[in-house]
Amino acid sequence: MNIQLLGWKTTGLRCPDTEIQFNPSTAESSISLVQMPNGTGKSTIIELIEAAMTGSASGWPPSYVMEFINTDNPSDFGTFELHFNLSNVDQKSRKVSFQIDFDFVVGTVTYSTLENVNVGLVDGWEPPSELIPFLKDDCVQVFVFKGDKVEHLLDKNRADAEMSIKAFFGLSNIDELCDHIETEFQKVNSGIKTEQGHSKKENQLNDWILHRRLLKDREKTLEHELKPLRSRYDESHLKVQKLMSGQSVNNEKKEKYETELNNYKNNLDKATRYAFDSLRNPLFISNKITSRLNELHNNLEKFKLPGTSSVFFDELCNADNCICDRIMDEKSISAIKKNSAGFLSDNQINIVNGIKGDIIEFTNLADETKNKNIFDELNAMIKNYNSINNTYTAHITKMKEEATEKHRILMEEYEYLVVDIQKKEGMLKVLNNQEGSYKEAKKKRPKDCNQIPIVDKVIESLEEEIALANDTLKELNAKNKLINVLKQSSKIALSDLKIEIGKKCNEKLKAIIPEGDWLEVKEVDKNIKIGYGDRTQSRGSGGQNVAVAYSFATSLLERSGAEFPLIVDHPVTALMDSARRELGKKLANICHQFIGFIIDTEKSGFVESLSTNSKNIKYITMFKKISANEIYMSNLPKDTSKVYKSENGIVCTDKDFFDNFEDVNEYEED
Amino acid sequence: MFKIHKDVKNWAKHLLKAKETPFDTQLDLYYLCFIVGIGLCKSPNYKSEHVVDIIPRYTQPFQNYREIYAALLIVSELRNASIEMTKELVSKKMTSILDTYDSTHLSDEAFGLMNQYAFGGFEAIRKELPNPPPNPHDFIKWYYDVMLPKCFTDDKW
């Protein structure tokens, strides 16, 4: 199955009203470069392409829908149309279109689909049935490359590569099927009913099953909420990065202050601890203490406190005669017992001697001047630290003040997204945590357990007990066998697919990367692992990473039998000129249709190489019709067939205009 | 057992949790309160239900000074009683304060006295500083510059 993007049209949205048309060919690879200055709406268009292909805009909240309104000239409605050609082996090719209609009055979107010209436009998102499996989010993100996609595929802390494979080959459906089998089995065999007469065990099982459903719903909701959040985060992250790089001078200063502040803080912490340690010796604190303790020492020397073991007095009281040979009568014994209380024991005498020794020792060490110096030094360090901290804070305040209101909102949104995503991912982690004992969990109430794997084990255990009692063990084992077979098959299929796609990647890589560049895909796991020979590396150069990502995407598409175009945002921004030239040479070999959204600074090295090595290239430049862009309008070619003008936008397909175009505006978010 | 005013943990939560804080345990704060208590007076408000257990022994940094702390307790008690040091009184005090079987050298009576001083010390500190600064260095500076000069004054010592 071959899918070629024919173009799109936008009206009444925050990007200019324009119509872009491509002329893909089945005979040869076609490449289209769409150049826009920053702030024209590149990210908007890519997001709309994704939304058109996945139907995801139906789930957008009104606040998000309203973000697409044209703020310069707001209108009540807007439209995005996406057109592409679908060719099956056994059928003629046909045009398919998705249309998203925005209602900015109520904040909603609706879809229409053209799937059959004889039927015309129908309400709803209704793609051709053969396309549906490939229009899930995880599939579309394989061929619509946004932002950090290249890095994400290689990132060992993410599972983008695996998720893409599972999505493309329907393996993620198998998990849903297994859940469905479990649910149906429960309905038939284990008594979802809660009528009287059912055993306590069945009611217990029922409670756990209901709780599992609750947890699975919660998991689904979190995953569903996370998808758009992650997408918004990627966009926001890019924008923040652009913003921060635009403030690089301020950032360098900020980093310098932070380093200095950290050094001061480390020294201050050490000085604080030293000062506190010095206070542990009371003789350091006050000369009154020193004086009193020395008085005690002198008195202890003078008094020569009596001491002897209490055993001596006990033995004396039990003896017939005293040591002076007097007879021990009741009166003597009583007097000894009374007076011996004033005697210190040997151990107490040792402590007293210790006290005397320590008083002398620590008095010699104590020096009020030294202690004062310690605290004077601490004070000085606190002053210095506060001074640096104030300078740093003032600098940050200045940075924030210099940022425009829009940037402030951008940063706030970014920080909010980070917190929200972390919170939801944390909750998902808890739900999927396998640690713990299901036997312990089984003794408690279902709602005390929020871990799906543990709940599954409890349910399995209860099912087995009930099955034994009800003599339905055979059915239970059959159900479990079926689920195991499905899961095992899925696991084996995934493993085989990863190996196959890894091999395909390496075949393509050989065609893309320059000679002498030693790089291969070592393994496709949750992420793509690269290296060469015995060496594994977490990432390559910018050019290598891009080559790997494109190889992976096109390998996946080929293997799945659904050849979509590659639509890439900033295809070469991270590459040096040499890498851009190499990519330009090989781009035609990568896929049947390539659409790259670029800015003027990406042309260097890339476009010339592309022009030399590919035949079917379309050069499109698009910009807003505003006063700041007057200079572009004055440079438009005289051949009006290459210029399309709307009320608020201009599209030019002239190559010379494309080559000479330079963005003169300051950074503005898309 | 060393017992501390039950409000200390909450009052000093930022000091205890600060990164690189010199206050490794509540005993560190207990000691600072004890010194202030010794320098001023025992608290007349002391009630056992207002304190919580911390630890039954000194932590390592305090172990070196255990004899000094015992001696300080003795001179404070004698000072509070406003009596001169006589052989009998000192001997009696030593006997009641020192416990040779405890690593702290402190008897139950001694613990009780120390806890009362620490309780009173905290009340005095809190009165001067209802909300401590979150940074340990600012607190230590305040303690040395502001609180300690109020203690061990001629009228009290």
Interface residues (C-beta under 8 A of the other chain):
Chain A: K265 N266 L268 D269 A271 T272 R273 A275 F276 D277 L279 R280 N281 P282 L283 I285 S286 K288 I289 R292 L293 E295 L296 N299 L300 F303 L305 P306 A341 G342 F343 L344 S345 N347 Q348 N350 I351 V352 G354 I355 G357 D358 I359 F362 F375 L378 N379 M381 I382 Y385
Chain B: K19 E20 P22 F23 D28 Y31 L32 I35 G39 P61 F62 N64 Y65 E67 I68 Y69 A70 A71 L72 I74 V75 R79 M85 K87 E88 V90 S91 K92 M94 T95 L98 T100 H105 P136 H137 D138 I140 K141 Y143 Y144 D145 L148 C151 F152 W157
